[in-house]
Amino acid sequence: MDNFNVAVLGAGTMGSGIAQVCAMSGYSVVLYDTSEAALAGAESTITASISKLEASGKIVSKQAAFARTAITFSTDKKDLMADIVIEAIIERAEIKQAVLTEIQLANGPETIVASNTSSLSITQIASALPYPDRFAGLHFFNPAVLMQLVEISSGAATSSETINKLHAFTESLNKKPVHCKESPGFIVNRVARPFYTESLKLLEEQVADIETLDKLAEGIGFKMGPFRLMDLIGSDINFAVTSSLYSAFFQEPRFRPSRIQQQKVMAGHLGRKAGKGFYDYSTGKP
């Protein structure tokens, strides 16, 4: 993947994490967002993360030094010219289609465009794009810097060449790519839904409280209980994925979203990033 340039669209948690991963793997990266504040926050977070990894010996000084200078932070769409563009913006198909159409037209048919969507249909998004064969899903998990798995998903029009290049690119990031055909939620998010939805049902039915349910899950081997994990992911994102699967599977009862989580989203209690979710992060208690 020599002389391969990367652009990342969206400077939120996932976009900034993906940009950092690429920079630490030796790629020159443009991180784009419409918000200068979001870019400033991303730059601060990335710099702190690189320093922490260097201090702990997880990356060498040469790698850290390159990564600190390899990312260009930009609000100019003209900078989104690259060999691969990875989109990590809001989970709304029509918004992704509009932005990605513009990016494909600006770059041309040689550029691979990938979406970090966790649940939306790759075929649906690609249906509005000028080069659907050069589009695929490239789903990193949070935190992208630490999580090894990356789901590569193909739509109906995605070419085998696109998938092969994304597979090689993912391996060059020292990640573990898994190719899956299109399915709502792909693999991990579909398998993980019962972990969240059943835990929320237990809470709704007052079978046990939040701390007890988390401790029980952690006691049988889960690194993090369902409510702590939803707070880490963000209830807005988690609720949106569940709602998307519920709709995609024609209101399959096992994917029914929880009103408790919906209320958290409506209240702005989104988890760690908001300081409050199922837990209050000023006290550490629910």
SULBELTA-V903554 format. One record per pair of residues at least 4 apart in sequence whose C-alpha atoms are under 7 Angstrom apart, sorted by sequence separation. I is the first residue (numbers start at 1). GAP is how many residues later the second one is. D is the distance in Angstrom with one decimal. If there is no record, write none. Layout:
BEGIN
i->I gap->GAP d->D
i->I gap->GAP d->D
END
This chain:
BEGIN
i->11 gap->4 d->4.9
i->12 gap->4 d->5.9
i->13 gap->4 d->6.1
i->14 gap->4 d->6.1
i->15 gap->4 d->6.2
i->16 gap->4 d->6.2
i->17 gap->4 d->6.2
i->18 gap->4 d->6.3
i->19 gap->4 d->6.2
i->20 gap->4 d->6.1
i->21 gap->4 d->6.3
i->22 gap->4 d->6.6
i->23 gap->4 d->5.0
i->35 gap->4 d->6.5
i->36 gap->4 d->6.1
i->37 gap->4 d->6.2
i->38 gap->4 d->6.1
i->39 gap->4 d->6.1
i->40 gap->4 d->6.3
i->41 gap->4 d->6.2
i->42 gap->4 d->6.0
i->43 gap->4 d->6.0
i->44 gap->4 d->6.2
i->45 gap->4 d->6.1
i->46 gap->4 d->6.1
i->47 gap->4 d->6.3
i->48 gap->4 d->6.2
i->49 gap->4 d->6.2
i->50 gap->4 d->6.1
i->51 gap->4 d->6.0
i->52 gap->4 d->6.2
i->53 gap->4 d->6.3
i->54 gap->4 d->5.9
i->59 gap->4 d->6.3
i->60 gap->4 d->6.3
i->61 gap->4 d->6.0
i->62 gap->4 d->6.3
i->63 gap->4 d->6.2
i->64 gap->4 d->6.2
i->65 gap->4 d->6.9
i->66 gap->4 d->5.9
i->92 gap->4 d->6.4
i->93 gap->4 d->6.1
i->94 gap->4 d->6.3
i->95 gap->4 d->6.3
i->96 gap->4 d->5.8
i->97 gap->4 d->5.9
i->98 gap->4 d->6.5
i->99 gap->4 d->6.4
i->100 gap->4 d->6.1
i->101 gap->4 d->6.2
i->102 gap->4 d->6.2
i->103 gap->4 d->6.1
i->104 gap->4 d->5.6
i->107 gap->4 d->6.2
i->121 gap->4 d->6.4
i->122 gap->4 d->6.0
i->123 gap->4 d->6.1
i->140 gap->4 d->5.9
i->143 gap->4 d->6.0
i->154 gap->4 d->5.5
i->158 gap->4 d->6.8
i->159 gap->4 d->6.6
i->160 gap->4 d->6.1
i->161 gap->4 d->6.2
i->162 gap->4 d->6.2
i->163 gap->4 d->6.1
i->164 gap->4 d->6.3
i->165 gap->4 d->6.0
i->166 gap->4 d->6.0
i->167 gap->4 d->6.3
i->168 gap->4 d->6.2
i->169 gap->4 d->6.6
i->170 gap->4 d->6.9
i->171 gap->4 d->5.3
i->182 gap->4 d->6.3
i->185 gap->4 d->4.9
i->186 gap->4 d->6.3
i->187 gap->4 d->6.2
i->188 gap->4 d->5.9
i->189 gap->4 d->6.2
i->192 gap->4 d->7.0
i->193 gap->4 d->6.0
i->194 gap->4 d->5.4
i->195 gap->4 d->6.2
i->196 gap->4 d->6.2
i->197 gap->4 d->6.2
i->198 gap->4 d->6.2
i->199 gap->4 d->6.3
i->200 gap->4 d->6.1
i->201 gap->4 d->6.1
i->202 gap->4 d->6.1
i->203 gap->4 d->6.2
i->208 gap->4 d->6.2
i->209 gap->4 d->6.3
i->210 gap->4 d->6.2
i->211 gap->4 d->6.0
i->212 gap->4 d->6.1
i->213 gap->4 d->6.3
i->214 gap->4 d->6.2
i->215 gap->4 d->5.8
i->216 gap->4 d->6.5
i->217 gap->4 d->6.8
i->218 gap->4 d->4.5
i->224 gap->4 d->6.3
i->225 gap->4 d->6.0
i->226 gap->4 d->6.1
i->227 gap->4 d->6.2
i->228 gap->4 d->6.2
i->229 gap->4 d->6.2
i->230 gap->4 d->5.7
i->231 gap->4 d->6.2
i->233 gap->4 d->6.8
i->234 gap->4 d->6.2
i->235 gap->4 d->5.6
i->236 gap->4 d->6.1
i->237 gap->4 d->6.3
i->238 gap->4 d->6.3
i->239 gap->4 d->6.1
i->240 gap->4 d->6.0
i->241 gap->4 d->6.3
i->242 gap->4 d->6.1
i->243 gap->4 d->6.2
i->244 gap->4 d->6.0
i->245 gap->4 d->6.0
i->246 gap->4 d->6.4
i->247 gap->4 d->5.4
i->252 gap->4 d->6.9
i->258 gap->4 d->6.3
i->259 gap->4 d->6.1
i->260 gap->4 d->6.5
i->261 gap->4 d->6.4
i->262 gap->4 d->6.2
i->263 gap->4 d->6.1
i->264 gap->4 d->6.2
i->265 gap->4 d->5.9
i->270 gap->4 d->5.6
i->271 gap->4 d->6.1
i->272 gap->4 d->6.1
i->276 gap->4 d->4.5
i->280 gap->4 d->5.5
i->10 gap->5 d->5.2
i->11 gap->5 d->5.1
i->22 gap->5 d->5.5
i->23 gap->5 d->6.2
i->53 gap->5 d->5.2
i->54 gap->5 d->5.1
i->59 gap->5 d->6.6
i->127 gap->5 d->6.7
i->142 gap->5 d->6.6
i->170 gap->5 d->5.7
i->171 gap->5 d->6.3
i->185 gap->5 d->4.9
i->202 gap->5 d->5.3
i->203 gap->5 d->6.1
i->208 gap->5 d->6.4
i->217 gap->5 d->5.6
i->218 gap->5 d->5.8
i->224 gap->5 d->5.9
i->230 gap->5 d->5.8
i->233 gap->5 d->6.6
i->246 gap->5 d->4.9
i->251 gap->5 d->6.9
i->264 gap->5 d->5.0
i->265 gap->5 d->5.9
i->269 gap->5 d->6.3
i->271 gap->5 d->5.0
i->272 gap->5 d->6.8
i->275 gap->5 d->6.5
i->276 gap->5 d->5.7
i->279 gap->5 d->6.2
i->280 gap->5 d->5.5
i->9 gap->6 d->6.7
i->23 gap->6 d->6.4
i->33 gap->6 d->6.5
i->53 gap->6 d->5.9
i->54 gap->6 d->6.1
i->126 gap->6 d->4.9
i->141 gap->6 d->6.0
i->171 gap->6 d->6.7
i->180 gap->6 d->6.9
i->202 gap->6 d->6.6
i->203 gap->6 d->6.2
i->218 gap->6 d->5.7
i->246 gap->6 d->5.9
i->264 gap->6 d->6.4
i->270 gap->6 d->6.5
i->271 gap->6 d->3.8
i->275 gap->6 d->5.2
i->279 gap->6 d->5.3
i->280 gap->6 d->5.7
i->8 gap->7 d->6.3
i->54 gap->7 d->6.4
i->170 gap->7 d->6.1
i->203 gap->7 d->6.9
i->218 gap->7 d->5.5
i->269 gap->7 d->5.1
i->270 gap->7 d->5.1
i->271 gap->7 d->6.7
i->279 gap->7 d->3.9
i->217 gap->8 d->5.2
i->230 gap->8 d->6.5
i->269 gap->8 d->4.4
i->278 gap->8 d->5.6
i->126 gap->9 d->6.6
i->140 gap->9 d->6.9
i->141 gap->9 d->6.9
i->246 gap->9 d->4.9
i->272 gap->9 d->6.8
i->19 gap->10 d->6.5
i->54 gap->10 d->6.5
i->140 gap->10 d->4.9
i->167 gap->10 d->6.1
i->215 gap->10 d->6.6
i->245 gap->10 d->6.5
i->246 gap->10 d->5.7
i->8 gap->11 d->6.3
i->139 gap->11 d->5.5
i->140 gap->11 d->6.8
i->214 gap->11 d->4.0
i->19 gap->12 d->6.5
i->138 gap->12 d->6.7
i->139 gap->12 d->4.9
i->214 gap->12 d->6.0
i->138 gap->13 d->5.8
i->139 gap->13 d->6.4
i->214 gap->13 d->6.4
i->242 gap->13 d->6.3
i->264 gap->13 d->6.8
i->50 gap->14 d->6.2
i->122 gap->14 d->6.4
i->138 gap->14 d->4.8
i->243 gap->14 d->5.8
i->122 gap->15 d->6.4
i->137 gap->15 d->5.4
i->138 gap->15 d->6.6
i->242 gap->15 d->5.8
i->137 gap->16 d->4.7
i->136 gap->17 d->5.9
i->137 gap->17 d->6.3
i->210 gap->17 d->6.8
i->136 gap->18 d->5.2
i->239 gap->18 d->6.8
i->136 gap->19 d->6.4
i->11 gap->20 d->6.6
i->117 gap->20 d->6.8
i->6 gap->21 d->6.8
i->11 gap->21 d->6.5
i->47 gap->21 d->6.6
i->113 gap->21 d->6.3
i->114 gap->21 d->5.5
i->115 gap->21 d->6.5
i->116 gap->21 d->6.0
i->118 gap->21 d->6.2
i->5 gap->22 d->6.2
i->6 gap->22 d->6.3
i->7 gap->22 d->5.4
i->8 gap->22 d->6.1
i->9 gap->22 d->6.2
i->10 gap->22 d->5.8
i->11 gap->22 d->5.6
i->109 gap->22 d->6.2
i->112 gap->22 d->5.1
i->113 gap->22 d->5.0
i->114 gap->22 d->5.0
i->115 gap->22 d->4.8
i->116 gap->22 d->5.1
i->117 gap->22 d->6.2
i->136 gap->22 d->6.3
i->239 gap->22 d->6.7
i->4 gap->23 d->6.9
i->5 gap->23 d->5.6
i->6 gap->23 d->4.9
i->7 gap->23 d->4.6
i->8 gap->23 d->4.9
i->9 gap->23 d->5.0
i->10 gap->23 d->5.0
i->112 gap->23 d->6.1
i->113 gap->23 d->6.9
i->114 gap->23 d->5.3
i->115 gap->23 d->5.6
i->116 gap->23 d->4.4
i->135 gap->23 d->6.0
i->239 gap->23 d->6.9
i->5 gap->24 d->6.4
i->6 gap->24 d->6.5
i->7 gap->24 d->6.0
i->8 gap->24 d->6.1
i->9 gap->24 d->6.3
i->114 gap->24 d->5.7
i->116 gap->24 d->6.5
i->133 gap->24 d->5.0
i->134 gap->24 d->6.1
i->132 gap->25 d->5.8
i->133 gap->25 d->4.1
i->134 gap->25 d->6.7
i->150 gap->25 d->6.7
i->152 gap->25 d->6.6
i->12 gap->26 d->6.9
i->16 gap->26 d->5.7
i->20 gap->26 d->6.4
i->81 gap->26 d->5.8
i->91 gap->26 d->6.7
i->104 gap->26 d->6.9
i->132 gap->26 d->6.2
i->133 gap->26 d->4.9
i->149 gap->26 d->6.1
i->150 gap->26 d->6.0
i->151 gap->26 d->5.9
i->152 gap->26 d->5.9
i->153 gap->26 d->5.8
i->154 gap->26 d->7.0
i->235 gap->26 d->6.7
i->11 gap->27 d->5.9
i->84 gap->27 d->5.6
i->85 gap->27 d->6.4
i->86 gap->27 d->6.0
i->87 gap->27 d->6.1
i->88 gap->27 d->6.4
i->93 gap->27 d->7.0
i->148 gap->27 d->4.8
i->149 gap->27 d->4.9
i->150 gap->27 d->4.8
i->151 gap->27 d->5.0
i->152 gap->27 d->4.7
i->153 gap->27 d->5.0
i->154 gap->27 d->5.6
i->155 gap->27 d->5.9
i->199 gap->27 d->6.8
i->11 gap->28 d->5.8
i->83 gap->28 d->4.9
i->84 gap->28 d->4.8
i->85 gap->28 d->4.8
i->86 gap->28 d->4.8
i->87 gap->28 d->4.7
i->88 gap->28 d->5.3
i->97 gap->28 d->5.6
i->101 gap->28 d->5.1
i->134 gap->28 d->5.8
i->148 gap->28 d->5.6
i->149 gap->28 d->6.1
i->150 gap->28 d->6.2
i->151 gap->28 d->6.0
i->152 gap->28 d->6.2
i->153 gap->28 d->5.6
i->154 gap->28 d->5.9
i->82 gap->29 d->6.7
i->83 gap->29 d->6.4
i->84 gap->29 d->5.7
i->85 gap->29 d->6.2
i->86 gap->29 d->5.7
i->87 gap->29 d->5.9
i->88 gap->29 d->7.0
i->101 gap->29 d->6.5
i->151 gap->29 d->6.9
i->153 gap->29 d->5.9
i->236 gap->29 d->5.5
i->16 gap->30 d->7.0
i->86 gap->30 d->6.9
i->196 gap->30 d->5.8
i->235 gap->30 d->6.2
i->11 gap->31 d->6.0
i->97 gap->31 d->6.2
i->195 gap->31 d->6.6
i->93 gap->32 d->6.0
i->97 gap->32 d->6.8
i->122 gap->32 d->6.8
i->123 gap->32 d->4.4
i->122 gap->33 d->5.0
i->123 gap->33 d->5.6
i->39 gap->34 d->6.3
i->236 gap->34 d->6.0
i->235 gap->35 d->4.8
i->234 gap->36 d->5.1
i->235 gap->36 d->6.4
i->234 gap->37 d->5.2
i->24 gap->39 d->6.1
i->36 gap->39 d->6.8
i->231 gap->39 d->6.6
i->232 gap->39 d->6.2
i->24 gap->40 d->6.8
i->31 gap->40 d->6.7
i->35 gap->40 d->6.9
i->231 gap->40 d->3.9
i->232 gap->40 d->5.8
i->29 gap->41 d->6.1
i->30 gap->41 d->5.6
i->31 gap->41 d->6.1
i->32 gap->41 d->6.1
i->33 gap->41 d->6.6
i->34 gap->41 d->5.2
i->231 gap->41 d->5.6
i->28 gap->42 d->4.9
i->29 gap->42 d->4.7
i->30 gap->42 d->4.7
i->31 gap->42 d->5.0
i->32 gap->42 d->4.9
i->33 gap->42 d->5.3
i->24 gap->43 d->5.0
i->27 gap->43 d->7.0
i->28 gap->43 d->6.2
i->29 gap->43 d->6.2
i->30 gap->43 d->6.0
i->31 gap->43 d->6.2
i->32 gap->43 d->5.6
i->23 gap->44 d->4.7
i->30 gap->44 d->6.9
i->231 gap->46 d->5.8
i->23 gap->47 d->5.7
i->231 gap->47 d->6.6
i->23 gap->48 d->6.6
i->30 gap->49 d->7.0
i->193 gap->49 d->7.0
i->30 gap->50 d->7.0
i->112 gap->50 d->6.8
i->227 gap->51 d->6.3
i->200 gap->58 d->6.6
i->122 gap->60 d->6.9
i->185 gap->60 d->6.4
i->184 gap->61 d->5.9
i->193 gap->62 d->6.9
i->121 gap->63 d->6.8
i->120 gap->64 d->6.8
i->184 gap->64 d->6.3
i->119 gap->65 d->5.7
i->119 gap->66 d->4.2
i->118 gap->67 d->6.2
i->119 gap->67 d->6.7
i->7 gap->73 d->5.8
i->15 gap->73 d->5.3
i->14 gap->74 d->6.5
i->7 gap->75 d->5.9
i->6 gap->76 d->5.4
i->210 gap->76 d->7.0
i->5 gap->77 d->5.1
i->6 gap->77 d->6.1
i->7 gap->77 d->6.4
i->8 gap->77 d->5.7
i->9 gap->77 d->6.1
i->10 gap->77 d->6.6
i->5 gap->78 d->5.3
i->6 gap->78 d->5.1
i->7 gap->78 d->4.7
i->8 gap->78 d->4.8
i->9 gap->78 d->4.7
i->10 gap->78 d->5.2
i->4 gap->79 d->6.0
i->5 gap->79 d->6.7
i->6 gap->79 d->5.9
i->7 gap->79 d->6.3
i->8 gap->79 d->5.9
i->9 gap->79 d->5.7
i->10 gap->79 d->5.2
i->9 gap->80 d->6.8
i->142 gap->91 d->6.9
i->119 gap->122 d->5.9
i->21 gap->124 d->5.6
i->119 gap->125 d->6.6
i->17 gap->126 d->6.8
i->18 gap->126 d->5.9
i->17 gap->127 d->5.2
i->14 gap->128 d->6.7
i->17 gap->128 d->5.8
i->14 gap->130 d->6.7
i->25 gap->148 d->5.5
i->22 gap->151 d->6.4
i->21 gap->152 d->6.8
i->1 gap->168 d->6.8
END
